[in-house]
């Protein structure tokens, strides 16, 4: 285990490699020479404009954004709350979940609440978070997009999560889906997630997506919705222009 | 897409950060200060020996090995070959697959061959590769072990692969299982894999696990079996001692 002291700082500050992806930072010293050789060879055959386009798309590698599913692109808690209210005759709302998970708010029935998630179809019909499709499609032009979900916590959810992604994000290649547990295994420049625990050992910039349960978390880069994600990356891009 | 020119070099040479994990390389400048503060506080309360043990296990973070499943810990091609021979009345052996995949050796029935893999139970009863359990259990004492499989290529395989891992590698936590597609998303110091394509953009040291199909690949660090993996990491550890 990596102690928090070693990594806690990274998710809380802006990355220092402005304008360079993790790839470029780690791999470029060798790559740069190769790129120069290729550049000199290829410009003999390509017009200036054509080469400019190729250079942008290949030699200047894309930065990578990893995106969580539940409570970030899939409205997990709306369905969970609805099922809970139906089963237990309550009328809890998102307001009641401020600073809580449903199972910490009602610990006496935590097992029942969590077992709802084991149903193989629980994750199949979650609503898509507003604007997430549009903004992710937009980001996919300038970034490599990966979906990274802690599906190992609910192995019964694999098929439903996969089918949900294929239905609602058909423009993302499934080779870019990652079902994992410990997200410190993710090699990306950014991770958009609603759980701060995933930022502890994450190598890039953590971006906390606001959800009722994380409303009191402080000290993280925070976005409140997908329009806010769009704004964040527009500003980041402006800050990175030479 | 990242061009091969940028990354091709990395999987072919030993990592330059001898003795330091990727964590330490990326995160330590800040972490080192925190560790020193903690060190000074904690040695007041801990005996020298106790502190030494803590320091080794936490402040000196473990390096991480990611391990592929098929043809590395699970004997994929033995079963595939057997099913093929049964269905097509042939008697092909591993020898016939030197430099080939079954579907490239018999391209006229490639669709039939590949569709065998879509059966939800195909991956459930593969044999465990000799010595893999023992050597991985041994490595798990000094490294963080992750299992990284390109399961997104066969979404019907999720449940079978998960259950197979829980049965045969019960000592590995399932939060360390990664079902992905493009393995460049894996953040680890080493990747043991039988497919060289996964090394192209991998950030750490690729280690090619010998299989019939990759027998003619050259220029990679190669291990021929799990005893060879054990030897590789023993030598690596010796080389890293101060």
Interface residues (C-beta under 8 A of the other chain):
Chain A: X1 X2 X3 X5 X6 X7 X8 X9 X10 X22 X23 X24 X26 X27 X28 X30 X31 X34 X35 X38 X57 X58 X59 X61 X62 X64 X66 X146 X148 X150 X151 X152 X153 X155 X158 X159 X162 X173 X174 X175 X176 X177 X178 X179 X180 X181 X182 X184 X185 X186 X187 X188 X201 X203
Chain B: X1 X2 X3 X5 X6 X7 X9 X10 X22 X23 X24 X26 X27 X28 X30 X31 X34 X35 X38 X57 X58 X59 X61 X62 X64 X66 X146 X148 X150 X151 X152 X153 X155 X158 X159 X162 X173 X174 X175 X176 X177 X178 X179 X180 X181 X182 X184 X185 X186 X187 X188 X201 X203
